Amino acid sequence: MKTVLITGCSSGYGLETARHFHAQGWNVVATMRTPREDVLPRSDRLRVVALDVTRPDSIAAALEASGPIDVLVNNAGIGLMGAFEATPMTTVREVFETNTFGVMAMTQAVLPQLRARRSGVVVNVTSSATLAPMPLVAVYTASKMAIEGFSASLVFELDAFGVRVKLVEPGYGPTTRFTSNGGPRMDGLFPDAYAPFAQRIFASLGQPALVTSESDVAEAVWRAANDASGQLRFPAGPDAVALARAS
């Protein structure tokens, strides 16, 4: 029976992905900064482990508690919308700490065991913002684009060891906590000069033609984790699929 470790499982894509893998009969290690047992089913095949991907000591402790894993799903991330001009560099660095460096740190920590066993998969969850330019998400997009390049290069490094690397690119999901998990860091990021432009963007986001659900992403992660072909990118959700085809 295989084991998957998923980061960022307190809500949204990570939570649904943990439920999906568990329903498929896998052992699941669901990690989150503040563990919540109530959001997942009670099962001897599912463990909730504390993990902050920005802290090396937390990563080490979580992996020690998890034991051997077959698949790492780097899902934990921070959402951010706002005018880049108004975004403090401290906020930029905070987003990169989780979305970029956290993914790299988790991957680096897990690779020795995968390489030694000459098997395993690393699935990095990015965004459809990497497929086509989108306004007011310059910092967020940059943090995810970095992981796209990182993953594409890592494919070549790990191929000889039987370790696969995959990308899942979710589309826009109004029901997810993209903006709400941005929290106070988004205050002041829409100055008056950008207000008319921002209002048009928010209006379009309020009436999207196509959207992505949590289950779309969970199923894409499942496909990526089990894919034995050379496919790297797995767009998740009808809007992301459409963007991928157009790009």
PAVEXTI-630108 format. One record per residue (C-alpha): residue in three letters; x, y, z. Coordinates in pm, 1 decimal. Each point is the difference from the previous one (the first is absolute). Last residue first. Layout:
BEGIN
REC   aa      east     north        up
REC  ALA         X         Y         Z
...
//
This chain:
BEGIN
REC   aa      east     north        up
REC  SER     -97.7    2837.2   -2505.0
REC  ALA    -357.3     -57.1    -116.4
REC  ARG     -16.4    -362.9     110.5
REC  ALA     144.1      85.2     341.0
REC  LEU    -245.0     287.4      42.2
REC  ALA    -297.0    -226.6     -77.5
REC  VAL     124.3    -265.9     242.5
REC  ALA      41.5     266.1     269.3
REC  ASP    -356.4     120.9     -53.2
REC  PRO    -138.8    -356.1       3.5
REC  GLY     172.2     -92.9     328.6
REC  ALA     348.6    -131.5      67.9
REC  PRO     283.6      37.4    -249.6
REC  PHE     238.2    -296.1      28.8
REC  ARG     353.5      85.9    -110.2
REC  LEU     296.9    -238.3     -13.3
REC  GLN    -106.8    -285.9    -227.7
REC  GLY     285.1    -248.1     -42.5
REC  SER    -221.6    -298.9      60.8
REC  ALA     -37.8    -194.1     323.8
REC  ASP    -289.2     204.7     137.0
REC  ASN    -118.3    -107.3     343.6
REC  ALA      87.2     314.8     192.1
REC  ALA    -109.3     219.4    -290.3
REC  ARG    -338.2    -169.7     -28.8
REC  TRP     -63.6      35.4     373.7
REC  VAL     110.6     364.3      -7.3
REC  ALA    -241.9      61.1    -286.3
REC  GLU    -281.5    -170.2     191.8
REC  ALA      65.0     213.3     307.4
REC  VAL       9.6     314.4    -214.7
REC  ASP    -332.6     -63.0    -168.2
REC  SER    -145.9    -104.6     337.6
REC  GLU      87.0     340.5     147.3
REC  SER    -193.2     164.2    -279.8
REC  THR     126.7     206.0    -293.1
REC  VAL    -203.4     264.4    -178.6
REC  LEU    -118.4      84.6    -349.8
REC  ALA    -184.9     304.3    -132.6
REC  PRO      88.3     208.3     304.6
REC  GLN    -251.6     254.8     127.0
REC  GLY     141.8     144.0     321.9
REC  LEU     352.1     -16.7    -137.9
REC  SER    -105.5     235.5    -278.3
REC  ALA    -132.3     252.2     251.5
REC  PHE     316.0     -30.2     208.4
REC  ILE     212.3      82.5    -304.5
REC  ARG    -211.7     302.2     -91.7
REC  GLN      18.0     128.8     359.0
REC  ALA     379.0     -44.8       2.6
REC  PHE      39.4     222.7    -307.1
REC  PRO    -214.8     276.9     148.7
REC  ALA     177.2     -28.9     339.1
REC  TYR     362.0       3.9    -121.5
REC  ALA      67.8     368.1      74.5
REC  ASP    -195.4     -30.2     324.2
REC  PRO     239.7    -255.6     147.6
REC  PHE     -87.3    -372.6     -10.6
REC  LEU     270.9    -177.2     203.1
REC  GLY     -90.0     179.1     323.0
REC  ASP    -100.3    -312.7     187.9
REC  MET     100.6    -316.1    -187.5
REC  ARG     243.9    -120.2     269.4
REC  PRO    -288.4      13.3     247.8
REC  GLY    -139.1    -330.5    -127.2
REC  GLY     122.2    -157.6    -322.3
REC  ASN    -177.5    -312.9     119.7
REC  SER    -326.4     174.2     -81.9
REC  THR     108.9      73.1    -356.0
REC  PHE      78.2    -354.9    -109.1
REC  ARG    -243.2    -166.8     244.3
REC  THR    -172.5    -221.5    -255.3
REC  THR    -360.1      34.1    -116.1
REC  PRO      85.1     247.7    -275.6
REC  GLY     244.0    -252.4    -152.7
REC  TYR     206.0     133.6    -287.8
REC  GLY     205.0    -268.1    -172.3
REC  PRO     228.1    -253.2     162.7
REC  GLU     338.0     -87.4    -158.1
REC  VAL     132.9    -337.4     115.6
REC  LEU     370.4     -54.5     -71.3
REC  LYS     176.6    -336.2       8.6
REC  VAL     344.1    -134.6      96.5
REC  ARG      90.9    -369.0     -25.9
REC  VAL     266.8    -189.1     194.3
REC  GLY     150.3    -304.7    -172.7
REC  PHE     353.2      96.5     100.0
REC  ALA     117.2      78.5    -353.2
REC  ASP    -302.0     227.9     -46.1
REC  LEU      84.8     211.0     303.8
REC  GLU     221.5     269.9    -145.7
REC  PHE    -193.2      24.6    -327.6
REC  VAL    -338.7      49.7     166.3
REC  LEU     156.9     254.6     234.5
REC  SER      30.0     247.9    -285.7
REC  ALA    -371.7       0.0     -74.6
REC  SER     -78.3      15.3     371.8
REC  PHE     214.0     306.0      70.4
REC  GLY    -133.5     178.9    -305.3
REC  GLU    -361.3     -52.9     104.8
REC  ILE      92.4      71.6     361.0
REC  ALA     132.2     344.1     -95.9
REC  MET    -318.4      63.8    -195.1
REC  LYS    -193.0     -51.6     325.6
REC  SER     180.7     273.1     194.8
REC  ALA     -10.5     230.0    -303.1
REC  THR    -374.0     -53.9     -37.7
REC  TYR     -62.4      92.7     364.1
REC  VAL     209.2     314.2     -33.4
REC  ALA    -163.1     112.0    -325.2
REC  VAL    -355.0     -85.7     109.3
REC  LEU    -180.4     325.8     -77.8
REC  PRO     -55.4     -88.1    -365.5
REC  MET      29.4    -343.7    -165.0
REC  PRO     253.9    -110.9    -257.7
REC  ALA     -65.1    -351.2    -138.5
REC  LEU     108.3    -351.9      98.6
REC  THR     183.8      85.9     323.3
REC  ALA    -315.8     159.9     139.4
REC  SER    -147.3    -347.3     -47.6
REC  SER     160.4     -73.9     335.3
REC  THR     272.0    -199.4     176.3
REC  VAL     -39.1    -335.3     178.2
REC  ASN     325.6    -195.3       5.0
REC  VAL     -24.7    -379.1     -14.4
REC  VAL     316.6    -187.5      99.9
REC  VAL     -14.0    -369.3     -86.5
REC  GLY     177.0    -309.6     126.4
REC  SER     249.1    -266.4     -95.0
REC  ARG     371.7     -76.4      12.4
REC  ARG     -26.7    -104.3     367.2
REC  ALA     307.8     207.2      86.9
REC  ARG    -117.6     279.7    -229.4
REC  LEU    -339.2      14.7     168.4
REC  GLN     155.7       2.2     348.5
REC  PRO     250.7     272.1     -90.0
REC  LEU    -261.9     207.4    -186.0
REC  VAL    -227.9      76.5     294.5
REC  ALA     194.0     287.3     159.8
REC  GLN      85.9     162.3    -332.5
REC  THR    -363.2     -11.4    -107.6
REC  MET    -122.6     152.8     324.5
REC  ALA     258.8     278.7     -20.7
REC  MET     -76.7      74.9    -364.1
REC  VAL    -373.1      19.5      64.4
REC  GLY      55.5     226.0     300.2
REC  PHE     239.0     215.7    -202.9
REC  THR    -258.5      66.0    -267.9
REC  ASN    -356.0      38.8     126.1
REC  THR      80.2      29.8     370.5
REC  GLU     307.3     225.0      18.9
REC  PHE     -91.9     157.3    -335.0
REC  VAL    -319.5     145.9     144.2
REC  GLU     183.5     136.7     304.2
REC  ARG     272.9     149.1    -220.0
REC  VAL    -255.2     193.7    -203.1
REC  THR    -168.1     113.3     321.3
REC  THR     330.4     134.4     135.6
REC  MET      51.8     164.5    -339.0
REC  PRO    -307.8     208.6      68.7
REC  THR    -273.2     -25.3    -267.7
REC  ALA    -131.6     339.1    -114.0
REC  GLU     174.6       3.6    -338.1
REC  PHE     -94.2    -365.4     -48.9
REC  ALA    -368.1      84.5       6.1
REC  GLY    -183.9    -263.4     197.4
REC  MET     -97.1    -362.5      25.5
REC  LEU     170.8    -260.4     217.1
REC  GLY     -61.2    -366.9      76.6
REC  ILE     240.6    -192.0     221.0
REC  GLY      89.2    -362.5     -63.1
REC  ALA      14.5    -353.8     131.6
REC  ASN     -47.5    -252.8    -282.4
REC  ASN     333.7    -177.6     -27.4
REC  VAL    -120.4    -356.5     -48.5
REC  LEU     269.6    -251.1      95.0
REC  VAL     -52.9    -357.9    -115.8
REC  ASP     146.4    -329.1     119.4
REC  ILE      52.7      79.4     367.1
REC  PRO     215.0    -166.7     265.2
REC  GLY     -66.6     112.8     359.4
REC  SER    -240.2     284.4      74.7
REC  ALA     119.8     105.8     345.6
REC  GLU     358.6      41.5    -119.2
REC  LEU    -125.7     191.2    -302.4
REC  ALA    -201.8     236.2     218.1
REC  ALA     289.4      60.7     240.8
REC  ALA     243.0      82.4    -279.5
REC  ILE    -245.1     235.9    -170.1
REC  SER     -77.9     175.8     329.1
REC  ASP     371.1      47.6      72.6
REC  PRO      56.4     142.2    -349.4
REC  ARG    -275.4     260.4      44.4
REC  THR    -175.5     152.6    -305.0
REC  VAL    -190.2    -321.9     -74.6
REC  ASP    -185.9      22.0     332.1
REC  LEU    -115.7    -350.9      81.7
REC  ALA    -215.6    -164.9     266.9
REC  VAL    -105.8    -354.4     -88.0
REC  VAL    -347.7    -143.8     -57.2
REC  ARG       5.4    -374.8     -59.5
REC  LEU    -217.5    -210.3    -227.4
REC  ARG       5.7    -373.6     -64.4
REC  ASP    -113.8     -92.4     351.3
REC  SER    -306.7     207.2     -74.3
REC  ARG    -204.3     285.6     141.2
REC  PRO    -125.8     208.0    -289.6
REC  LEU     148.4     345.7     -55.5
REC  VAL    -102.1     351.6     105.3
REC  ASP     -34.5     -79.2     371.5
REC  GLU     365.0     -96.1      60.4
REC  ARG     121.2     354.8     -41.3
REC  PRO     377.4      49.2      19.6
REC  THR     120.8     363.0      -5.4
REC  ARG     264.8      42.8    -268.0
REC  MET    -141.5    -278.6    -213.7
REC  THR      99.2    -349.2    -107.4
REC  ALA    -212.5    -289.6    -119.7
REC  VAL     196.6    -325.1      -1.7
REC  VAL    -213.0    -237.4    -202.7
REC  ASN      23.1    -378.2     -37.6
REC  TRP    -166.4     -84.2    -328.0
REC  GLY    -331.2    -179.6     -56.6
REC  GLN    -147.9     215.3    -276.9
REC  ALA    -226.4     174.4     252.1
REC  HIS     312.3     104.2     192.7
REC  PHE     148.3     149.9    -315.0
REC  HIS    -319.4     199.4     -58.4
REC  ARG     -37.7     121.0     358.6
REC  ALA     358.0     126.9       5.1
REC  THR     -55.3     171.7    -335.3
REC  GLU    -315.0     166.8     131.4
REC  LEU     186.9     139.6     298.8
REC  GLY     293.3     116.2    -209.1
REC  TYR    -218.8     167.7    -260.2
REC  GLY    -203.5     203.1     245.0
REC  SER      49.4     -29.0     374.5
REC  SER     234.5    -106.0     282.1
REC  CYS     202.5    -221.0    -233.1
REC  GLY     289.2     230.6     -86.5
REC  THR     263.7    -263.3     -72.3
REC  ILE     -78.3    -351.3    -123.7
REC  LEU     199.9    -310.1      89.3
REC  VAL    -100.4    -308.9    -198.0
REC  THR      48.6    -361.4     107.7
REC  LYS     -32.5    -308.4    -217.7
REC  MET    -145.8    -335.5     102.9
//
